[in-house]
Amino acid sequence: MAIGLACPAFAEADKASGLDRTTANTLSGNYLAALVAGLSSDTSAAAQFYAESLKFDPHSADLAERAFVTMLAEGNMTEAVRMAQTVSRKNPNNGIVQLIMAVGAIRDGQFNTAKSALKRSGSKQNSDLTASLLTAWSLAGAGNSKKALETIEKMPDDPATRPFRNLHAGLIAKLAGNTDEALILIKSAYESDRNSVVTADIYARSLVALGKADEAKSVYQEIAKVLPRHPLIRDALDRLENGKPLEDRIKNEKQGAAEVLFGLGSAVTRDGDELSSLIYLRLATWLQPDHASANVAIAETYERMKQLDSAVSAYEKVQSDSPLRISADIQRALDLEQLGRSDEAIALLKQTNARLVDHTEPLIALGNIYRSKKAFAEAAEAYSGALKSIGAPNQGHWSIYYSRGIAYERLKRWPDAEADFRKALELSPEQPLVLNYLGYSWIEQNSNLDEAFRMLRRAVEQRPADGYIVDSLGWAFYRLGQYDNALQLMEKAVQLKAADPTVNDHLGDVYWRLGRKLEAKFQWNHARDLGAEPEEMPKILDKIANGLPDEPVASGGASNGG
């Protein structure tokens, strides 16, 4: 049962609302507030205002359906179920209502009731991935695994959904005791999609259950090449290497149905349908509250919707004993930082770090937060701790050296910064961010000019649409007095980063040297109005008043995106 949500209120998912939650005293006021919240992807506020609107017009089918959908997306299942019954009386064939009724029946162990609700959905079940797989799990729960597998067999053989179908057919066969058939199906799903953490995890755990721990370890090691620090993979490998038990991921039909909903929610969010994704994922956690991956996916969906308060709440629901809890706490801290709650973020990361043996990830996050606060000494200390924790660095650790190099450069510890940038390039020679930062810094110091130009040109080749990097190369030409060469690059940089004060400031300098003084002052005024860094503002104000001196001097403000 594909979720088709004809709710225009959710058409623009990338705007932040900053909405006042005070309800109005009129139907129109609350309804308009709900629409604004919907346009801003603020499902929490939308649910509140639609519910308030219903108090003024309790018989409105449209309001009831909108309130139901937003409550479901918010995970307010008590109210969503109540509203579903209201919507069902007005529109018995509403597919989302039948879906929640079916999932509720599965949750209560009433598998035959679930099958009936799925039949009433009005969809052509054989071609409907959601209805077919949930029906199959309902049949399995009712004790008819044979018919459950036949239901999946009747589905169209679509290459895009085949791995998902085979995975669930294998899981149903496994619960029914058909281990040989189960392993064939699950292995087929894995081989069709080797980069899926879920499928690899299920396949590896199936191998462990058959006493094939070495083969399971190989499966995890293979996907670790793509996702080397994924917490589920690292935890499983640690358990295998230390002889600890590795239990099945799916132990009953209820968890199987939850896995269907989690998989569908993960798939639709990749297509940009955040509202449908939230509904599937909320239903998954309704069935299985301890589904850590679903709670993380809910949080990540809210992050894409720029609803960081809701993301923080979702991360908090990841169970304390889950391998995903550490990464959830780290991401929660980063969201708190974006919400301006830096002290909470730092405290959370310090708590997380204190309970770990491997301090790498929380210390990197802590360094990033300190760096965003311009606490560069604390940032450098955190990055140093992370590097100490990892031991011998590999290619994937270039970014830690790069980040610490920025902190050292801002602390005016250039020899240390340069050593870190060189180490980052030693680990990953073509990283454009490092090429840009080191090349730009050398240009500013009037040293290693040939190598600096080579680095900046290589960075621009790799990222021609990055305004900071384009600006750096343009600034290099400016510092050498090649103003015509600088102009073309600077104008392109301003097109790419129109709201950046440093880039605008640099273009003003180029215009002035080319005798285009009116345009130069326009750019400097623009840099001022865009909120230049406090240490740069006096220089910009002086240029606005007096222009540049006769001889070029270094303008402040690195445009290296650091």
Steps between C-alpha positions, in 0.01 A plus 500: 500500500702790372438808710369765264472815707303769325588763758619816324592640838820297485616609157808694608700293741808717524369809677529564871185636660596663829124482553325645804316207662226721648166373369245738352141563603363433152484211258670699224783612728586148611457359151734758347752440778483127423563569131802719582636229730446243227681709242790518746491122559424564866277196551478557874355849464280391209350219711431746782326756278297244301379346827403848622322569169290188549356646819337768284386261226491143639310366197758603238635192321792701359608631841464157657719341234767770524505479878523121482794504257699756700435323831616175344816663365569644846460158663200601711352156453221527758352804329582365153302181566209701635508728197532199269165377622349842427650511153386142432139594563528778244722313252497120557745441214775729628817297447699656785218431743489135398878484532499628858213264585697207359818596680306546823353151462849352440620687808223335703570156354169500309642380170169402337360845575811649340443297182142626479607862542759460223237351269269795568770744392370477144848453353593229255688298753725303270651819357508690832828444681379625837171308503654180362785479748287595800241245387774239476618575854136493622455156343823383661379633834171313454700179451479472123859548384438308178234746387718789622778393264250447218379859553852631446549267202197656328653846513639639169865410449633855504883514514482811718294329771627143456767521775240633746250228406757222524621630835154483656418169336822366652415637843153343491647168389757522779236556770308205357806280548592468131863597558640378166239688293537802727875522452468474121249786491687724745830437324336593168378826656849572632671427169258735323577786738834451675511859626184467710596491868166343594521219244865428576425495873207261460697271269803494731285424805334218307844355430592525868182311594619216272843494663670683210662778701799536266274555200299753701818683590590521131161656424554769762859561389383546142244768583745659743708592193214730396388607850807455720363670810135391490413417863289192420781347294768586755292356784429176309867451410602567858253238622619242250865562578439470875270198486192693613149396387350661189125461511256501210376845402145373431361268768125515433237609249443836669868588456484377141214740424691780673799425275273535194388844614854606589628390158223686319550811712871496422430455129247782459713749691770448236240615248445820698154410637563587864137487613442148367835398646401625845172311486664169409772548761256601773296187428819293521578636847136457603544130430852485640587794729859377541567509124809719532560532125145630449537758778828618345332517158219712649758739644687519167173574319430788737851630440431511126178685580701742718289410805794455736301500825304201371825336385647537849190337651522209256868437574417490873275198436789280383545240774801538728622146424479540121824516298343804333469696825847651488462634146146617589637696799773654285253610234261624769780717635569643155130584462500665843794711385306614192209590728731730695514265799878464495546439872257206487676366192844516660375341823336216306815430300714500814260252662505284188878509483535405867320168454696387193821311443531640146483879541539587132148592390384710798832687508474582129148633557616693806783652298253604228275671753788682665624609156155638411515701825848624405641327810798386296726392788228268632430378146867415442511312830191297408636411155833401658312267733320345204827443315654343809200269524524368142868408521642445151297722261362385167359681195165558670660708774619785277215723617614492864843635405333757273268615779782522755710685243228765474491534877879538514497755216241710682715479814791635287693177550590478132777234515257264678221587258718446194616163634137390545398616151794312350407189699141525376628513141735211567198291606272624221701693238217647294271642768386836358427654841855439619653606167301822522580582861871430479539665160309808611705526819826486306378772264417717802853440631659554157674163526508179292317689225545245222375216717219718636374583149517134403294406804239772445462416130454132589241591764304710248516218243337270751247749636430763236168588665646563846507876542756493780747299296450709185552813712826362638651460153376845402653646815829332415507686167406821681788466746740472205353812342335307212171683535351407163548132577358552847188680375344214308544261792381748761183585309425130466567450873248773588241334276558174685518652851297819469431522875860457618657824629862395439443410136322832442779684678760336276311593183489861623877498531537372143263765365696774677832388353341499155380859546132402542471690827120543514451124457770436760320708761172326415664160573659622822167640617345166416767317702430732793123442480547123478668502840874470450709349778558747788876510437441585133230764544734793583706426187188492284366824647837666435493384137147635459617839632845520344542227240815291477850646542713538193692178562308169539490365852367170634129514565377303796253222496587159369238368262586139558165397641664390826 
